[in-house]
């Protein structure tokens, strides 16, 4: 019976070690996911800003074309 108990304890310890490694890996993935979300939010913000700049430039070009009678 003692040998069986030791074997069970060995397996439980191995499971505990595996669970601890998995927990560490999950925490790392959560941190990486958070970093990716922040980077994506920054990219979206820059893209929105760029779209505004492009729209403003289009308006300016349209106005210049009208002034020079280049509009067809």
C-alpha positions as CSV (number, residue, x, y, z in Angstrom):
1,X,0.0,0.0,0.0
2,X,2.9,2.4,0.8
3,X,4.3,2.0,-2.7
4,X,0.9,2.8,-4.2
5,X,0.7,5.9,-2.0
6,X,4.1,7.1,-3.1
7,X,3.3,6.5,-6.8
8,X,0.1,8.5,-6.4
9,X,2.0,11.3,-4.7
10,X,4.6,11.3,-7.5
11,X,1.9,11.7,-10.1
12,X,0.1,14.4,-8.1
13,X,3.4,16.3,-7.8
14,X,4.1,16.0,-11.5
15,X,0.6,17.3,-12.2
16,X,1.2,20.2,-9.9
17,X,4.4,21.1,-11.7
18,X,2.7,20.9,-15.0
19,X,-0.1,23.1,-13.8
20,X,2.4,25.7,-12.5
21,X,4.2,25.8,-15.8
22,X,0.9,26.1,-17.7
23,X,-0.2,28.9,-15.3
24,X,3.1,30.7,-16.0
25,X,2.6,30.3,-19.8
26,X,-1.0,31.6,-19.5
27,X,0.2,34.7,-17.6
28,X,2.8,35.3,-20.3
29,X,0.2,35.0,-23.0
30,X,-2.2,37.3,-21.2
31,X,0.6,40.0,-21.0
32,X,1.4,39.6,-24.6
33,X,-2.3,39.8,-25.6
34,X,-2.6,43.0,-23.6
35,X,0.4,44.5,-25.3
36,X,-0.9,43.5,-28.7
37,X,-4.3,45.1,-27.9
38,X,-2.5,48.4,-26.9
39,X,-0.5,48.3,-30.1
40,X,-3.6,47.7,-32.2
41,X,-5.4,50.6,-30.5
42,X,-2.4,52.9,-31.3
43,X,-2.4,51.7,-34.9
44,X,-6.2,52.4,-35.2
45,X,-5.7,55.9,-33.7
46,X,-2.9,56.7,-36.2
47,X,-5.0,55.4,-39.0
48,X,-7.9,57.6,-38.0
49,X,-5.6,60.6,-37.8
50,X,-4.2,59.7,-41.3
51,X,-7.7,59.4,-42.7
52,X,-8.5,62.9,-41.4
53,X,-5.3,64.3,-43.0
54,X,-6.1,62.6,-46.3
55,X,-9.6,64.0,-46.3
56,X,-8.3,67.5,-45.5
57,X,-5.7,67.2,-48.4
58,X,-8.5,66.1,-50.8
59,X,-10.5,69.2,-49.9
60,X,-7.5,71.4,-50.5
61,X,-6.8,69.8,-53.9
62,X,-10.5,70.1,-54.9
63,X,-10.4,73.8,-53.9
64,X,-7.2,74.4,-55.9
65,X,-8.7,72.6,-59.0
66,X,-11.8,74.8,-58.8
67,X,-9.7,77.9,-58.6
68,X,-7.6,76.9,-61.5
69,X,-10.7,75.8,-63.5
70,X,-9.2,72.3,-63.8
71,X,-12.5,70.6,-62.8
72,X,-14.1,68.7,-65.7
